[in-house]
Amino acid sequence: MASSTAADGDDEVVREFGPILRVYKSGRLERPLVAPPVGPGHDAATGVHSRDVHLGDYSARLYLPPPAAAAERLPVVVYVHGGGFVAESAASPSYHLFLNRLAAACPALCVSVDYRLAPEHPLPAGYDDCLAALRWVLSAADPWVAARGDLDRVFLAGDSAGGNICHHLAMHHHHDAPPRRRLRGAVLIHPWFWGSEAVGEEAPDPEGRARGAGLWVYACPGTTGMDDPRMNPMAPGAPPLGRMACDRVMVCAAEGDFLRWRAHAYAAAVAAAKGGAAVEVLETAGAGHVFHLFDPDGDKAKELLDRMVTFVNGAGADAA
């Protein structure tokens, strides 16, 4: 509940999207779940070093495992955080912890993109920032990427809205233009996709489906609706999934996540377009949406991380 101000009552809540975002009459925004940011540096638990690079409208946090972790060049994982396009950042404690562990476990050079958030910067700003970040990584303009990264083994990964953005990047990465490199793989963790027609055991009522797309419409005011191909890659008229510019895709679902059925439908559609061998599905029983961020030390989060490591290293070996 919002408290009213004695002066003019402008602290009235006019829009509320669960615990992710509150919009007040005054224009003030509140993101209740977002913890204070943490800075980059040396992580004592993993030995990973991180640093921030500011790139104009957006920035990136790079993670480099200790030299002893790998004598050769490292695969590069470009990570896109979730938060409904309106919350979280590369400096959020849960993401910083996860990226430190991912970089150490692979080992990999990880690049966590800090893209602009809606509603201050409505979509497609976030999509544009992440695509620019991917191109920046592939340019090897950063000294860590140039010295330690293997640009023949670049992966995308992201959760929730970040998983949605990863799909967008894979669809818009022009691998036939310099540099001539395909993405080796993409890991979509509980990706936020939706649509006007229910899939699996999703609730079919139109009003409920419209409510499920409310935050998307708010974040992307220029959208055509919940069947916009950016939100529904399986919508009639959406670009063919076979043109995804990555060799393999891993789709993660969680049994207790309302997006579970959408993740399975997406994985099946990609498998039909690219061949079943190109798609791997991991469903975690007894877990909810982005559980790995809320319970990072649990067995289920460890399994998810282990499967990501196997995916990255396995795809890299296949490409060698």
N, C-alpha and C positions, 0 to 999 in steps of 0.2 A: 504494500500500500504506500502511496506517495503522501507526504505531508504537504499541506498548503502553506504558502507564504502569507505573512500578515499583510504584505503590501498589495499584491495584486492576484494572488492565487495562481501564479504561473507555474507552480510546481505540481500542477495536476498532471497525472499520467494520461497521455492521449493515445499511445500505442505501447503494447507490451508483447514481447515475443519470448514467452517462457522466462527462464532465468538468464537468457543470453543478452537481451537488450531491452531497455526501457526508454521511451521517448517522452519527454515532458513538454507541456504547452509552451514553455519558454524557449524550447529548442535544445535544452540540456539533454545529454545522453548519459545513460548509466549502463555499465556492463558488469553486473553483479558477480559473475563467476570468474572474472579475470583477476588473477593474482598479480601482485607487483612484479615488474620485470626483473630479470637477473642479468648481470653483465657477462660478457665473454671472458675467457682466460684459460688457465690450466685447471683441468678437472682431476683432482687427486685420486678419485676412485678408479678412473679408466686410463689416466695418462694422456687423455685427448686435450689438444690445444684448440681454442676457438677464437675467432676475431670477427668483428663486424666490418663490412665494406659498404659505404654509402654510394648509391648509384643514381642520384637524382631523385626521382619520384618514389623510389623504393630502395630497399637495402637488402643485404644478405648476411647471414652468419655462417662462416665456414668452420668446419671441424676437421682437424687433421690428427690422426692417431700417431702415437710415438713412432719414431723411425724404426725401432726394433720390431714393430708389428709386421712390417713387410719390407723386403729389400727391393721389390720391384714397384712399378707404378700401380696405383690404386684405382679400383673402380670408383666412379663418381655417382653419388646419389643426390639428385635434386629433390628436396623435400618441400612440400606445400602444406602448411598447417590448416586445420579446420577452424570452426567457429562461426558457421553460417554466413560467411562472407562479411560479417560485421564485428567479429570479436577475435581475441587472441593475437599472438604475434610470435615471431621467431624467438623473442626474449621471454616468453611465458615459461615459468619454471618447469612445467610438465613437458613441454617440447624440448627445452634445453637438456633436461635429463635424458629424454628418449634419444635425442640426436647424439649425445655423448656416448651412450651405450651402443647405438647402431654403428657409429663410426669405429668404435673399438672392436665390436664383435665381428664385423665383416672380414678384415678391416676395410674401410672405405673413406674416401674424402667426401664429406657430406656438405651440401650447400642448402641451408634452410632459408627460404625466401620470405622476406618481410614485406608483403605487398600492401597497397593502400586498401583501407577498409571502407565499406559502405556504412552508413548513408553519407558520411562526409565526402566520400569519393564513390559515387554509384558505379556499379558494374556497367560496362566492361573494364573499368580501371584495374581491378584485381587480376582479371585474365590477362590484360595487356602487360602488366608488371611482370607476371610470372613467365610469359612468353619472352619478354625482353631479358629476364634473368637467365632463362635457358640458353638463349642465343649468346649472352655474355659468357656463360660457362663454356660453351663450345668454342668461343673465340680464344680461350686460354689467355685472356687479358690479365687474370689474376696470377701472381707469382706462385701461389700454392698449386693452383690448377696446372700451370705450365710445367712446374718442376715435378709434381707427384701424381697428377691425375692421368688416367688412361682414357682418352676421349673416344676410344673405340668400345668402351664399356661404360656408357652413361645410362643411368636408370632414373625414372621418375617414381616418386612415392608421395602419398599424402592421405589424410584421413578426412572423412565427412565432406565438407565443402572443398577441402584440399584434394580429396579424391576426385571430385567433380572437375576441379581445375586440371588435374593430371590428365584426365580424358581429353579435355580441351587442348592441352599442349600436344598430346599424341596425335590429335587430329589436325593440328595446325603447324606441326614441325615439318618444314619443307626439306626433307632429306635429300632431294635431288638438286638442291642448291648448295654452294660451298658453305661450310665444309660438308663433304659428301659422307655423312655418317647417319646411320639409323640409330634410334634409341634401342638399347638391348632389351629393355623391359620396363614395365610399369606395375607398381603395387598400389592398388586402390583399397584402402582400409575403410570399410563401412561408408562407401561413397554416397553422397547426397544426390540422388536422382529422384525424379517424381514424374507424374503424368496424370492426365485426366481419366484414363482407364486403369482400373485396378489390375495388378498382376499377383499371382499366387494367392495368398490369403489376406491381402490388403482389403481394407474396408472399401466397398464400392460406392457409398453414397456421395453424390456430387458436392454437397456442402462440406462434408468432412475432407474431401480431396482438395477443395478450394482452400480450406483452413491450413492444410498441410503445405500449401504453396504460398502462404501469406508472407513469410519472411523473404522468400525468393522474389516475389513481386515488389516488395519494399526495397530490397537491395538492388534490384535491376528494373528501374521504372520504365525502361524502354522495351521490356520483354513483350513477347506475343502471348505469354501465359505459361501454364505449366507444361505445355507441349512444345515450348521453345526447345530446339535441339540441344541447347546448352544445359537444360534441366532434364530433358527426356531424349537421350540419344537414340531411343528406339521408336520415336514418333514417326508417323508417316511423313515422308519428305526430308527426314534428317539425313545428313551425309552418310554414305555407306561406311559401316564399321570396318570393312576390309581395308580401308585406306589409312588406318591407324599406323603411324610410323614407328612401331616398336615390334620387336620379334616375339615377345612373350608378355602375357598379362597375368598377374595374380590378383584375384578379387577376394577380399576378406569380408565375411559376414558374421554377425553375432546373433545367437538364438533369441535373445531378448530385445533385439533392436527392431523398431518399426520399419526400418529400411531393409530388413533382411531379405524380403521377397524381391525387392527391386534389385538388390545386388545379385541374386541368383539369376534373375531374368536377364540382366546385363551380361553376366558371364556367359550364359547360354547363347545370347545373340552374338557376342564377340566370337565364341567358339564356332558358331555356324558360319560366320563371315571369314574367319582366319584359319579354321581348322581346330579340332578339339585339342590337339597336342600343344597348341599355343597358349592355352588357358588353364590356369590352376586355381582351384577354389579352396579356401579354408573357412570352415564355419566353426565358431567357438561355442560350445554348449554352455548354457547357464551364465551367459555374460550379456551385457548391454552395450549400447553405443559407446564407442571409443573407450572401452574398459581399460585398455592398456595405459591410458593417461591418468585414470583415477586410481588404479591399483597397479602401479608400475612394478612392484616387487612380487606380485602374485604369480602362480604357476601358469596361468593363462596368458599373461603378458609375456612371460619368458618363452612360452611356446610360439607366440606370434613373432617375437623377435627372432627366434631360432629359424622359423620358416622363412622370414625375410632374408636372413643371412644365407640360407641354403639357396634361395631363389637367385639372389645376386651372384653368388659364387658359382652356382650351377650354370646360369645363363652365360656368365663370363667364360666358363670352361668350354661350353658348347661353341662359343664364338671363336675360340683360339684355334 
